[in-house]
Amino acid sequence: MRLLLIRHGQTLSNVAGLLDTAHPGPGLTELGTRQAAQIPVALANDIVGRIYVSTLLRTHLTAAPLAADRGCDAIELPGIHEIEAGSLEGNSDRASLRQYLETAFAWGLGNLDVVMPGSTDGHAFFDRFDADIARVAADHDAGGVAGSVAARTVVVFSHGAAIRVWVAGRASNVAPSFAGEHEIDNTGMVALEGNPRDGWVLLSWQGTPVGGTDLVDASAEDPTGVRISDS
């Protein structure tokens, strides 16, 4: 199965540099709407079997243009939402941002017992994200002919830190430090191949918006998309 993980479009919290992980979360900025509109163009040559979104509003809005283009509904999953900031929620100071990223990236390194202040640990994060990816894989296996192009590609709209940490922890061909070393901008896209049984291989990491660098907002603080050294 080919799995595309796409980060949501820009929000006002990204612009302001806020840790904003609560439900239902903010909508998209005007730039975020334009970023989302470019996704069907970027995936014009891909045959997409299903589209999935998190429980947060921003993924629904980002997925909407692709779902409309393909004439299907996006399926909401309960566990692919952003890593909860706990007691750091709503903060934008450098110390809080660094603590959030260091905690999340520790999970990518395999230190799952580390607890996000006022929230959960890495075991809980991987349990919920893995469960949803297993659901995606089960849907894929049940709905398509094994090996067919039409059955191979699914798109999951998720969140910056969540995508980075899950890929670092689950892709067999990247170092555990990968999450902290690779940025992902709004509508950045990550492609993997595999399944929950045999594991995952990272095929490509497009950290910039799928529509190109013209859709990058260099002035935005965007706390969950940066490298740990930038926080």
RATASUL-V694697 format. One record per run of one state. SS is the DSSP state (H for helix, E for strand, C for the rest). FROM is the first residue (numbers start at 1). LEN is the number of residues. If there is no record, write none. Layout:
SS,FROM,LEN ; SS,FROM,LEN
//
This chain:
C,1,1 ; E,2,6 ; C,8,4 ; H,12,5 ; C,17,13 ; H,30,8 ; C,38,1 ; H,39,4 ; C,43,5 ; E,48,6 ; C,54,3 ; H,57,14 ; C,71,4 ; E,75,2 ; C,77,9 ; H,86,3 ; C,89,5 ; H,94,15 ; C,109,6 ; E,115,1 ; C,116,5 ; E,121,1 ; H,122,22 ; C,144,5 ; H,149,4 ; E,153,6 ; C,159,1 ; H,160,11 ; E,171,1 ; C,172,6 ; H,178,4 ; C,182,7 ; E,189,7 ; C,196,3 ; E,199,8 ; C,207,6 ; H,213,3 ; C,216,12 ; H,228,3 ; C,231,1
//
